[in-house]
């Protein structure tokens, strides 16, 4: 899941997850608000 990737020790996975979070924040504000 996205949250698991953000908590990963692998920085490549974390960077990919952050990019997904940015996309969600731009295009799916409601979805990201539910995660917070």
N, CA, C and O atoms as a Maestro MAE file, in Angstrom:
{
 s_m_m2io_version
 :::
 2.0.0
}

f_m_ct {
 s_m_title
 :::
 protein
 m_atom[144] {
  # First column is atom index #
  i_m_mmod_type
  r_m_x_coord
  r_m_y_coord
  r_m_z_coord
  i_m_residue_number
  s_m_chain_name
  s_m_pdb_residue_name
  s_m_pdb_atom_name
  i_m_atomic_number
  :::
  1 25 0.838 -1.188 0.000 1 A "UNK " " N  " 7
  2 3 0.000 0.000 0.000 1 A "UNK " " CA " 6
  3 2 0.880 1.246 0.000 1 A "UNK " " C  " 6
  4 15 2.091 1.185 0.211 1 A "UNK " " O  " 8
  5 25 0.245 2.338 -0.237 2 A "UNK " " N  " 7
  6 3 0.969 3.607 -0.285 2 A "UNK " " CA " 6
  7 2 1.609 3.930 1.060 2 A "UNK " " C  " 6
  8 15 2.766 4.347 1.113 2 A "UNK " " O  " 8
  9 25 0.871 3.741 2.137 3 A "UNK " " N  " 7
  10 3 1.418 4.050 3.460 3 A "UNK " " CA " 6
  11 2 2.577 3.134 3.821 3 A "UNK " " C  " 6
  12 15 3.532 3.567 4.467 3 A "UNK " " O  " 8
  13 25 2.503 1.885 3.415 4 A "UNK " " N  " 7
  14 3 3.606 0.956 3.676 4 A "UNK " " CA " 6
  15 2 4.850 1.375 2.908 4 A "UNK " " C  " 6
  16 15 5.963 1.270 3.423 4 A "UNK " " O  " 8
  17 25 4.672 1.845 1.691 5 A "UNK " " N  " 7
  18 3 5.825 2.302 0.904 5 A "UNK " " CA " 6
  19 2 6.458 3.546 1.518 5 A "UNK " " C  " 6
  20 15 7.680 3.695 1.496 5 A "UNK " " O  " 8
  21 25 5.639 4.435 2.061 6 A "UNK " " N  " 7
  22 3 6.181 5.630 2.706 6 A "UNK " " CA " 6
  23 2 7.002 5.271 3.942 6 A "UNK " " C  " 6
  24 15 7.913 6.009 4.317 6 A "UNK " " O  " 8
  25 25 6.685 4.150 4.570 7 A "UNK " " N  " 7
  26 3 7.377 3.718 5.785 7 A "UNK " " CA " 6
  27 2 8.539 2.770 5.489 7 A "UNK " " C  " 6
  28 15 9.167 2.256 6.414 7 A "UNK " " O  " 8
  29 25 8.825 2.539 4.227 8 A "UNK " " N  " 7
  30 3 9.852 1.580 3.821 8 A "UNK " " CA " 6
  31 2 11.257 2.096 4.125 8 A "UNK " " C  " 6
  32 15 11.489 3.302 4.206 8 A "UNK " " O  " 8
  33 25 12.176 1.169 4.287 9 A "UNK " " N  " 7
  34 3 13.596 1.516 4.451 9 A "UNK " " CA " 6
  35 2 14.265 1.755 3.095 9 A "UNK " " C  " 6
  36 15 15.344 2.342 3.026 9 A "UNK " " O  " 8
  37 25 13.627 1.302 2.033 10 A "UNK " " N  " 7
  38 3 14.158 1.450 0.674 10 A "UNK " " CA " 6
  39 2 13.789 2.838 0.149 10 A "UNK " " C  " 6
  40 15 12.619 3.120 -0.109 10 A "UNK " " O  " 8
  41 25 14.794 3.701 -0.008 11 A "UNK " " N  " 7
  42 3 14.511 5.087 -0.378 11 A "UNK " " CA " 6
  43 2 13.888 5.216 -1.760 11 A "UNK " " C  " 6
  44 15 13.180 6.190 -2.021 11 A "UNK " " O  " 8
  45 25 14.131 4.263 -2.647 12 A "UNK " " N  " 7
  46 3 13.522 4.307 -3.977 12 A "UNK " " CA " 6
  47 2 12.010 4.124 -3.849 12 A "UNK " " C  " 6
  48 15 11.242 4.828 -4.505 12 A "UNK " " O  " 8
  49 25 11.586 3.189 -3.017 13 A "UNK " " N  " 7
  50 3 10.151 2.986 -2.790 13 A "UNK " " CA " 6
  51 2 9.519 4.218 -2.150 13 A "UNK " " C  " 6
  52 15 8.400 4.597 -2.495 13 A "UNK " " O  " 8
  53 25 10.233 4.836 -1.224 14 A "UNK " " N  " 7
  54 3 9.716 6.030 -0.559 14 A "UNK " " CA " 6
  55 2 9.551 7.166 -1.567 14 A "UNK " " C  " 6
  56 15 8.541 7.870 -1.540 14 A "UNK " " O  " 8
  57 25 10.519 7.352 -2.448 15 A "UNK " " N  " 7
  58 3 10.435 8.406 -3.468 15 A "UNK " " CA " 6
  59 2 9.268 8.160 -4.416 15 A "UNK " " C  " 6
  60 15 8.552 9.093 -4.778 15 A "UNK " " O  " 8
  61 25 9.076 6.914 -4.818 16 A "UNK " " N  " 7
  62 3 7.945 6.584 -5.681 16 A "UNK " " CA " 6
  63 2 6.631 6.859 -4.959 16 A "UNK " " C  " 6
  64 15 5.689 7.385 -5.552 16 A "UNK " " O  " 8
  65 25 6.572 6.504 -3.690 17 A "UNK " " N  " 7
  66 3 5.361 6.743 -2.909 17 A "UNK " " CA " 6
  67 2 5.086 8.238 -2.777 17 A "UNK " " C  " 6
  68 15 3.936 8.668 -2.865 17 A "UNK " " O  " 8
  69 25 6.128 9.024 -2.567 18 A "UNK " " N  " 7
  70 3 5.947 10.474 -2.471 18 A "UNK " " CA " 6
  71 2 5.424 11.061 -3.780 18 A "UNK " " C  " 6
  72 15 4.602 11.978 -3.767 18 A "UNK " " O  " 8
  73 25 5.894 10.540 -4.893 19 A "UNK " " N  " 7
  74 3 5.376 10.996 -6.181 19 A "UNK " " CA " 6
  75 2 3.896 10.664 -6.321 19 A "UNK " " C  " 6
  76 15 3.127 11.464 -6.855 19 A "UNK " " O  " 8
  77 25 3.493 9.486 -5.843 20 A "UNK " " N  " 7
  78 3 2.079 9.125 -5.883 20 A "UNK " " CA " 6
  79 2 1.253 10.042 -4.981 20 A "UNK " " C  " 6
  80 15 0.142 10.433 -5.336 20 A "UNK " " O  " 8
  81 25 1.800 10.380 -3.821 21 A "UNK " " N  " 7
  82 3 1.103 11.295 -2.912 21 A "UNK " " CA " 6
  83 2 0.925 12.657 -3.578 21 A "UNK " " C  " 6
  84 15 -0.136 13.270 -3.464 21 A "UNK " " O  " 8
  85 25 1.943 13.125 -4.264 22 A "UNK " " N  " 7
  86 3 1.843 14.412 -4.965 22 A "UNK " " CA " 6
  87 2 0.751 14.376 -6.028 22 A "UNK " " C  " 6
  88 15 -0.027 15.320 -6.160 22 A "UNK " " O  " 8
  89 25 0.698 13.285 -6.784 23 A "UNK " " N  " 7
  90 3 -0.338 13.144 -7.811 23 A "UNK " " CA " 6
  91 2 -1.723 13.115 -7.182 23 A "UNK " " C  " 6
  92 15 -2.648 13.758 -7.678 23 A "UNK " " O  " 8
  93 25 -1.865 12.371 -6.095 24 A "UNK " " N  " 7
  94 3 -3.157 12.329 -5.411 24 A "UNK " " CA " 6
  95 2 -3.547 13.711 -4.902 24 A "UNK " " C  " 6
  96 15 -4.702 14.118 -5.021 24 A "UNK " " O  " 8
  97 25 -2.587 14.426 -4.338 25 A "UNK " " N  " 7
  98 3 -2.870 15.748 -3.789 25 A "UNK " " CA " 6
  99 2 -3.332 16.711 -4.878 25 A "UNK " " C  " 6
  100 15 -4.179 17.569 -4.633 25 A "UNK " " O  " 8
  101 25 -2.780 16.571 -6.071 26 A "UNK " " N  " 7
  102 3 -3.166 17.461 -7.163 26 A "UNK " " CA " 6
  103 2 -4.515 17.098 -7.773 26 A "UNK " " C  " 6
  104 15 -5.335 17.976 -8.046 26 A "UNK " " O  " 8
  105 25 -4.741 15.813 -7.986 27 A "UNK " " N  " 7
  106 3 -5.891 15.398 -8.784 27 A "UNK " " CA " 6
  107 2 -7.002 14.713 -7.996 27 A "UNK " " C  " 6
  108 15 -8.117 14.574 -8.499 27 A "UNK " " O  " 8
  109 25 -6.716 14.285 -6.771 28 A "UNK " " N  " 7
  110 3 -7.716 13.565 -5.974 28 A "UNK " " CA " 6
  111 2 -7.646 14.031 -4.523 28 A "UNK " " C  " 6
  112 15 -7.325 13.252 -3.626 28 A "UNK " " O  " 8
  113 25 -7.943 15.283 -4.308 29 A "UNK " " N  " 7
  114 3 -7.821 15.866 -2.973 29 A "UNK " " CA " 6
  115 2 -8.657 15.130 -1.937 29 A "UNK " " C  " 6
  116 15 -8.243 14.994 -0.786 29 A "UNK " " O  " 8
  117 25 -9.835 14.654 -2.340 30 A "UNK " " N  " 7
  118 3 -10.715 13.961 -1.402 30 A "UNK " " CA " 6
  119 2 -10.077 12.655 -0.922 30 A "UNK " " C  " 6
  120 15 -10.184 12.293 0.250 30 A "UNK " " O  " 8
  121 25 -9.416 11.957 -1.843 31 A "UNK " " N  " 7
  122 3 -8.799 10.676 -1.505 31 A "UNK " " CA " 6
  123 2 -7.663 10.870 -0.510 31 A "UNK " " C  " 6
  124 15 -7.547 10.116 0.456 31 A "UNK " " O  " 8
  125 25 -6.840 11.858 -0.737 32 A "UNK " " N  " 7
  126 3 -5.703 12.083 0.158 32 A "UNK " " CA " 6
  127 2 -6.190 12.581 1.517 32 A "UNK " " C  " 6
  128 15 -5.575 12.270 2.537 32 A "UNK " " O  " 8
  129 25 -7.261 13.334 1.552 33 A "UNK " " N  " 7
  130 3 -7.801 13.825 2.822 33 A "UNK " " CA " 6
  131 2 -8.272 12.670 3.697 33 A "UNK " " C  " 6
  132 15 -8.144 12.730 4.920 33 A "UNK " " O  " 8
  133 25 -8.816 11.617 3.084 34 A "UNK " " N  " 7
  134 3 -9.263 10.448 3.844 34 A "UNK " " CA " 6
  135 2 -8.081 9.733 4.490 34 A "UNK " " C  " 6
  136 15 -8.228 9.166 5.573 34 A "UNK " " O  " 8
  137 25 -6.918 9.748 3.851 35 A "UNK " " N  " 7
  138 3 -5.739 9.079 4.402 35 A "UNK " " CA " 6
  139 2 -5.176 9.836 5.597 35 A "UNK " " C  " 6
  140 15 -4.569 9.241 6.488 35 A "UNK " " O  " 8
  141 25 -5.378 11.133 5.613 36 A "UNK " " N  " 7
  142 3 -4.839 11.936 6.702 36 A "UNK " " CA " 6
  143 2 -5.789 11.884 7.859 36 A "UNK " " C  " 6
  144 15 -5.534 12.496 8.896 36 A "UNK " " O  " 8
  :::
 }
 m_bond[143] {
  # First column is bond index #
  i_m_from
  i_m_to
  i_m_order
  :::
  1 1 2 1
  2 2 3 1
  3 3 4 2
  4 3 5 1
  5 5 6 1
  6 6 7 1
  7 7 8 2
  8 7 9 1
  9 9 10 1
  10 10 11 1
  11 11 12 2
  12 11 13 1
  13 13 14 1
  14 14 15 1
  15 15 16 2
  16 15 17 1
  17 17 18 1
  18 18 19 1
  19 19 20 2
  20 19 21 1
  21 21 22 1
  22 22 23 1
  23 23 24 2
  24 23 25 1
  25 25 26 1
  26 26 27 1
  27 27 28 2
  28 27 29 1
  29 29 30 1
  30 30 31 1
  31 31 32 2
  32 31 33 1
  33 33 34 1
  34 34 35 1
  35 35 36 2
  36 35 37 1
  37 37 38 1
  38 38 39 1
  39 39 40 2
  40 39 41 1
  41 41 42 1
  42 42 43 1
  43 43 44 2
  44 43 45 1
  45 45 46 1
  46 46 47 1
  47 47 48 2
  48 47 49 1
  49 49 50 1
  50 50 51 1
  51 51 52 2
  52 51 53 1
  53 53 54 1
  54 54 55 1
  55 55 56 2
  56 55 57 1
  57 57 58 1
  58 58 59 1
  59 59 60 2
  60 59 61 1
  61 61 62 1
  62 62 63 1
  63 63 64 2
  64 63 65 1
  65 65 66 1
  66 66 67 1
  67 67 68 2
  68 67 69 1
  69 69 70 1
  70 70 71 1
  71 71 72 2
  72 71 73 1
  73 73 74 1
  74 74 75 1
  75 75 76 2
  76 75 77 1
  77 77 78 1
  78 78 79 1
  79 79 80 2
  80 79 81 1
  81 81 82 1
  82 82 83 1
  83 83 84 2
  84 83 85 1
  85 85 86 1
  86 86 87 1
  87 87 88 2
  88 87 89 1
  89 89 90 1
  90 90 91 1
  91 91 92 2
  92 91 93 1
  93 93 94 1
  94 94 95 1
  95 95 96 2
  96 95 97 1
  97 97 98 1
  98 98 99 1
  99 99 100 2
  100 99 101 1
  101 101 102 1
  102 102 103 1
  103 103 104 2
  104 103 105 1
  105 105 106 1
  106 106 107 1
  107 107 108 2
  108 107 109 1
  109 109 110 1
  110 110 111 1
  111 111 112 2
  112 111 113 1
  113 113 114 1
  114 114 115 1
  115 115 116 2
  116 115 117 1
  117 117 118 1
  118 118 119 1
  119 119 120 2
  120 119 121 1
  121 121 122 1
  122 122 123 1
  123 123 124 2
  124 123 125 1
  125 125 126 1
  126 126 127 1
  127 127 128 2
  128 127 129 1
  129 129 130 1
  130 130 131 1
  131 131 132 2
  132 131 133 1
  133 133 134 1
  134 134 135 1
  135 135 136 2
  136 135 137 1
  137 137 138 1
  138 138 139 1
  139 139 140 2
  140 139 141 1
  141 141 142 1
  142 142 143 1
  143 143 144 2
  :::
 }
}
